[in-house]
């Protein structure tokens, strides 16, 4: 692992470290976990490897292969610790490995995939599954995981510790499930990966409109699962949904009707549409297939066929009803039948604590030429919006109202 000269600029080191954290965190954690059988130790050693890089790289230069350097440092640190934990070593593996640890004959042995299925084991609660996946697989700081799950950071840290302890005590296997187990395990994995993608695509807090590292990691992991189960309707639909949604990443600063379609990622659109065509050929359309179909309709060069969107939402409501689905259906109805029809469906939904409920009402009221009511709805949305980029967008929309709208009161 030759290094570049120590004269490399500090900003080059920072950039490389940031890139390595995004690209290599999960691989280093998973590789170390396979060595130790202990998720806590694997995470600790990975953190120490990155801390060591902060100290060493500015002085000695950036390694040619940063990921390999980090993996080696973490593994060496883990071996040193295991030698000191002789009593613990007698109880290892805490994570049961049912296949040889050096079995790298195919990508099916990919350690990140093993880590995903371990974090999403059905013996864990959904909150634990999501928290572990975000922390260990995606490298999201514990504080950010806590913010996503709406708990304090100490509470989140305690829950993650309990989840890792449960994995150890229950001897949950660190492996990809076999063919007989996969059908009952895949839905949970899909749900968790989609939540990770959603958190990246629409961050609940912070200044960025998109957390690219989470989006990219969710798509990469879903591709791996799709390679494992290429005929799974849920996985194919989920990958299509992610690609078609992410294709519009560069235009997130505008509402869909106002977005510049020439800036959409054509490669993701083409791949996503092809996946939709494949998964729609089969019977029994699930939620991910229907949502992917909606995104495919949105992506048509001629514009969105809102009647088709409403039909798809009707199908989604029949299998996965929820107030949020009703809210999105109301938006489609407003495009098809007018803002009054949409507002009639929105009013009365039990979503008063959801900022998008008020944002949708504000847009519909503005289109109905009711600026004072629209301003009040924007103010409700602004008071509930945790993401700075989303708040700035809503504030611009409110400021653009006609002079008849009253000034915004102080945020609650």
C-alpha positions in Angstrom: 0.0 0.0 0.0 2.3 2.7 -1.2 1.4 6.2 -0.3 1.5 9.6 -2.0 4.2 12.0 -0.7 3.6 13.5 2.7 3.3 16.9 1.1 -0.3 16.1 0.1 -2.5 19.1 1.1 -4.6 18.8 4.2 -7.7 19.3 2.2 -6.8 16.3 0.0 -6.6 14.2 3.2 -10.0 15.5 4.4 -11.6 14.9 1.0 -10.2 11.3 0.9 -11.3 10.6 4.4 -14.8 11.9 3.7 -15.0 9.8 0.5 -13.6 6.7 2.3 -16.1 7.1 5.1 -19.0 7.1 2.6 -17.6 4.3 0.5 -15.8 2.0 2.9 -17.4 2.3 6.3 -19.8 -0.6 5.8 -17.2 -2.8 4.3 -14.7 -2.2 7.1 -17.4 -2.8 9.8 -18.6 -6.0 8.1 -15.1 -7.4 7.4 -14.1 -6.8 11.0 -17.4 -8.3 12.3 -16.8 -11.4 10.3 -13.3 -11.6 11.9 -14.5 -11.0 15.5 -18.1 -12.1 15.6 -18.8 -9.0 17.7 -20.6 -6.0 16.3 -19.6 -3.7 19.1 -16.0 -4.5 18.7 -16.2 -4.2 14.9 -17.7 -0.8 15.2 -15.2 0.3 17.8 -12.2 -0.9 15.7 -13.6 0.8 12.6 -13.9 4.1 14.4 -10.3 3.7 15.7 -9.1 2.9 12.1 -10.6 6.2 10.9 -9.2 8.1 13.9 -5.7 6.6 13.1 -6.0 7.7 9.5 -6.6 11.3 10.7 -3.3 11.1 12.6 -1.2 9.2 10.1 -2.3 10.3 6.6 -1.3 13.9 6.9 2.2 12.9 8.0 2.9 9.8 5.9 0.6 10.4 2.9 -2.6 9.0 1.6 -2.5 5.2 0.9 -3.1 4.1 -2.7 -6.0 2.0 -1.4 -7.6 3.8 1.5 -10.2 1.1 2.0 -7.6 -1.7 2.3 -5.6 0.4 4.7 -8.6 1.0 6.9 -9.6 -2.6 6.8 -6.1 -3.8 7.8 -5.8 -1.3 10.6 -9.3 -2.3 12.0 -8.5 -6.0 11.7 -5.1 -5.6 13.5 -6.8 -3.6 16.2 -9.5 -6.3 16.6 -6.9 -9.1 16.8 -5.0 -7.2 19.5 -8.2 -6.7 21.5 -9.2 -10.3 21.1 -5.9 -11.5 22.4 -6.6 -9.5 25.5 -10.0 -10.9 25.8 -9.2 -14.5 26.3 -12.3 -15.2 28.3 -14.4 -13.6 25.6 -12.6 -15.5 22.8 -13.7 -18.8 24.4 -17.3 -17.7 23.9 -16.9 -16.5 20.3 -18.3 -16.5 17.8 -21.0 -14.3 19.2 -22.2 -13.9 15.6 -22.7 -17.5 14.3 -20.9 -18.0 11.0 -22.3 -21.0 9.2 -19.9 -20.7 6.3 -16.1 -20.4 6.3 -14.9 -16.8 7.0 -12.6 -16.9 4.0 -15.2 -17.9 1.6 -14.9 -15.1 -1.0 -15.6 -17.3 -4.1 -18.5 -15.0 -5.2 -20.2 -11.8 -4.4 -22.8 -13.7 -2.5 -20.3 -13.7 0.3 -20.1 -9.9 0.3 -19.8 -8.9 3.9 -22.0 -5.9 3.6 -24.9 -8.1 2.5 -24.2 -10.3 5.5 -24.3 -7.2 7.7 -27.6 -6.0 6.2 -29.4 -9.3 6.9 -27.9 -9.5 10.4 -29.1 -5.9 11.2 -32.6 -6.7 9.7 -33.1 -10.0 11.5 -36.8 -10.5 12.4 -35.8 -11.1 16.0 -35.1 -7.4 16.3 -37.7 -4.6 16.5 -38.2 -2.4 13.5 -36.6 0.5 15.2 -33.6 -1.6 16.1 -33.4 -2.9 12.5 -33.5 0.6 11.1 -31.1 2.0 13.7 -28.5 -0.7 13.2 -28.7 -0.5 9.4 -28.2 3.2 9.4 -25.4 3.1 12.0 -23.4 0.0 11.0 -24.1 -0.4 7.3 -24.4 3.3 6.3 -22.1 4.9 8.9 -24.7 7.5 10.0 -23.6 9.1 13.3 -25.6 8.0 16.3 -26.9 11.5 16.8 -28.4 11.6 13.3 -29.9 8.2 13.7 -31.6 9.5 16.9 -32.9 12.5 15.1 -34.4 10.3 12.3 -36.1 8.0 14.9 -37.2 11.0 17.0 -35.4 10.0 20.2 -32.6 11.4 22.3 -29.0 10.5 21.4 -28.4 8.7 24.7 -31.6 6.7 24.3 -30.6 5.8 20.8 -27.2 4.7 21.9 -28.7 2.5 24.6 -31.1 0.9 22.1 -28.4 0.2 19.6 -26.3 -1.4 22.4 -29.3 -3.5 23.4 -29.9 -4.6 19.8 -26.2 -5.6 19.4 -26.4 -7.5 22.7 -29.5 -9.3 21.5 -27.7 -10.4 18.3 -24.9 -11.8 20.4 -27.1 -13.5 23.0 -29.5 -15.0 20.5 -26.5 -16.1 18.3 -28.1 -14.5 15.2 -26.1 -15.8 12.2 -23.8 -13.4 10.4 -24.7 -14.7 6.9 -27.0 -14.3 3.9 -30.1 -16.5 4.5 -30.4 -19.6 2.4 -33.0 -20.0 -0.3 -35.7 -21.4 2.0 -35.4 -18.5 4.5 -35.2 -15.6 2.0 -38.9 -15.2 1.2 -39.8 -14.5 4.8 -36.8 -12.2 5.3 -36.8 -10.1 2.2 -39.8 -7.9 3.0 -38.1 -6.6 6.2 -34.9 -5.9 4.3 -36.8 -4.0 1.6 -38.7 -1.9 4.1 -35.5 -0.9 6.0 -33.5 -0.1 2.8 -36.4 2.0 1.6 -36.5 3.9 4.8 -32.8 4.6 4.6 -33.3 5.8 1.0 -36.1 8.0 2.1 -34.1 9.6 4.9 -31.4 10.3 2.3 -33.8 11.6 -0.3 -35.8 13.8 2.0 -33.6 14.3 5.2 -35.7 15.0 8.3 -33.2 17.6 9.5 -30.1 19.6 8.4 -29.3 22.0 5.6 -28.9 19.6 2.7 -32.0 18.9 0.5 -30.5 15.4 -0.2 -28.0 13.2 1.8 -26.3 11.7 -1.2 -24.3 9.2 0.7 -27.4 7.6 2.2 -29.2 7.5 -1.2 -26.2 6.0 -2.9 -25.7 3.4 -0.2 -29.4 2.4 -0.2 -29.3 2.0 -4.0 -26.1 0.0 -3.9 -27.4 -2.4 -1.3 -30.7 -2.8 -3.1 -28.8 -3.7 -6.3 -27.0 -6.4 -4.3 -30.2 -7.8 -2.9 -31.7 -7.7 -6.4 -28.7 -9.7 -7.7 -29.5 -12.2 -5.0 -33.2 -12.4 -5.9 -33.6 -11.1 -9.4 -37.2 -12.5 -9.7 -38.4 -10.9 -6.5 -41.3 -8.6 -7.3 -40.7 -6.5 -4.2 -37.0 -6.1 -4.7 -37.3 -5.3 -8.4 -40.0 -2.7 -7.7 -38.0 -1.2 -4.9 -34.9 -0.8 -7.0 -37.0 0.8 -9.8 -38.6 3.1 -7.3 -35.3 4.3 -6.0 -33.7 4.8 -9.4 -36.7 6.7 -10.8 -37.0 8.9 -7.7 -33.2 9.6 -7.5 -33.1 10.5 -11.2 -34.7 13.9 -10.2 -32.1 14.5 -7.5 -30.7 17.6 -9.2 -34.1 19.4 -9.5 -35.3 18.9 -5.9 -35.4 22.7 -5.4 -38.7 22.9 -7.4 -42.1 21.1 -7.3 -42.5 18.3 -9.8 -44.5 20.3 -12.4 -41.9 23.0 -12.4 -38.8 20.8 -12.7 -36.5 21.0 -15.7 -36.8 17.5 -17.1 -33.7 17.9 -19.2 -31.7 17.8 -15.9 -33.0 14.4 -14.9 -30.6 11.5 -15.0 -31.5 9.7 -18.2 -29.5 6.6 -17.3 -31.4 6.0 -14.1 -34.7 6.7 -15.8 -34.0 4.1 -18.5 -32.9 1.5 -16.1 -35.8 2.2 -13.8 -38.4 2.1 -16.5 -37.0 -1.3 -17.7 -37.3 -2.7 -14.2 -40.9 -1.4 -14.0 -41.8 -3.2 -17.2 -40.4 -6.4 -15.8 -42.1 -6.3 -12.4 -45.5 -5.2 -13.9 -45.7 -8.3 -16.1 -46.5 -10.3 -13.0 -49.7 -10.7 -11.0 -50.3 -9.2 -7.5 -48.7 -5.8 -7.6 -47.2 -4.8 -4.3 -46.6 -1.4 -2.8 -43.1 -0.9 -4.3 -44.2 -2.0 -7.7 -47.1 0.5 -7.7 -45.0 3.3 -6.4 -42.4 2.6 -9.0 -45.1 2.6 -11.7 -46.1 6.0 -10.5 -42.6 7.3 -10.8 -42.4 5.9 -14.3 -45.5 7.8 -15.2 -44.0 11.0 -13.8 -40.9 10.4 -15.8 -42.5 10.4 -19.2 -41.1 13.1 -21.5 -44.5 14.4 -22.4 -45.4 15.0 -18.8 -47.4 13.2 -16.1 -50.7 11.4 -16.9 -52.5 12.4 -13.7 -55.4 10.1 -14.4 -53.1 7.1 -14.4 -51.5 8.3 -11.2 -54.9 8.5 -9.5 -55.7 4.9 -10.7 -52.4 3.7 -9.3 -53.0 5.4 -5.9 -56.5 3.8 -5.8 -54.7 0.4 -6.2 -52.2 1.4 -3.5 -54.9 2.4 -1.1 -56.5 -1.0 -1.6 -53.5 -2.9 -0.3 -51.6 -0.4 1.9 -54.0 2.3 3.0 -52.7 5.2 5.1 -53.4 8.9 5.6 -50.1 9.7 3.9 -51.1 7.7 0.8 -54.5 9.6 0.9 -52.6 12.9 1.0 -50.5 12.0 -2.0 -53.6 10.8 -3.9 -55.3 14.1 -3.1 -52.4 15.9 -4.8 -52.9 13.8 -7.9 -56.7 14.5 -7.8 -56.0 18.2 -7.6 -53.9 18.0 -10.7 -56.6 16.1 -12.5 -59.8 17.8 -11.2 -58.6 21.1 -9.8 -57.4 22.4 -6.4 -60.9 22.5 -4.9 -61.3 18.8 -5.4 -57.9 18.1 -3.9 -58.5 20.4 -0.9 -61.8 18.6 -0.1 -59.8 15.3 0.2 -57.0 16.9 2.2 -59.1 18.6 4.8 -59.9 16.2 7.6 -56.9 13.9 7.2 -55.3 13.2 10.7 -52.0 14.7 9.7 -51.9 17.9 11.6 -48.4 17.2 13.0 -47.0 16.4 9.5 -45.5 19.5 7.8 -46.3 18.2 4.3 -50.0 18.1 5.1 -49.9 21.9 5.7 -47.6 22.5 2.8 -50.1 20.7 0.4 -53.0 22.7 1.9 -51.0 25.9 1.4 -50.3 25.2 -2.2 -53.9 24.3 -2.9 -55.2 27.4 -1.1 -52.8 29.6 -3.1 -54.1 28.1 -6.3 -57.7 28.8 -5.1 -56.7 32.5 -4.7 -57.0 32.4 -0.9 -53.7 34.1 0.1 -54.6 34.7 3.7 -55.5 31.1 4.3 -52.5 29.9 2.3 -50.2 32.1 4.4 -51.6 30.5 7.6 -51.1 27.0 6.2 -47.5 27.9 5.1 -46.9 29.1 8.7 -48.1 25.8 10.1 -45.8 23.9 7.7 -42.8 26.2 8.5 -43.3 25.6 12.2 -43.2 21.8 11.8 -40.4 21.6 9.2 -37.1 20.3 10.6 -35.1 20.4 7.4 -33.5 23.8 6.6 -33.6 23.4 2.9 -37.3 22.4 2.9 -38.0 25.4 5.2 -36.3 27.8 2.9 -38.3 26.4 0.0 -41.6 26.9 1.9 -40.5 30.3 3.0 -39.9 31.4 -0.6 -43.4 30.1 -1.5 -45.0 32.0 1.3 -43.1 35.2 0.4 -44.4 34.9 -3.2 -48.0 35.1 -2.1 -50.0 38.2 -3.1 -49.9 41.3 -0.9 -53.1 40.3 0.7 -51.4 37.7 2.8 -50.6 38.7 6.4 -47.0 38.6 7.7 -45.9 35.4 9.2 -46.0 35.2 13.0 -43.0 34.0 15.0 -42.2 30.3 14.5 -43.5 28.1 17.3 
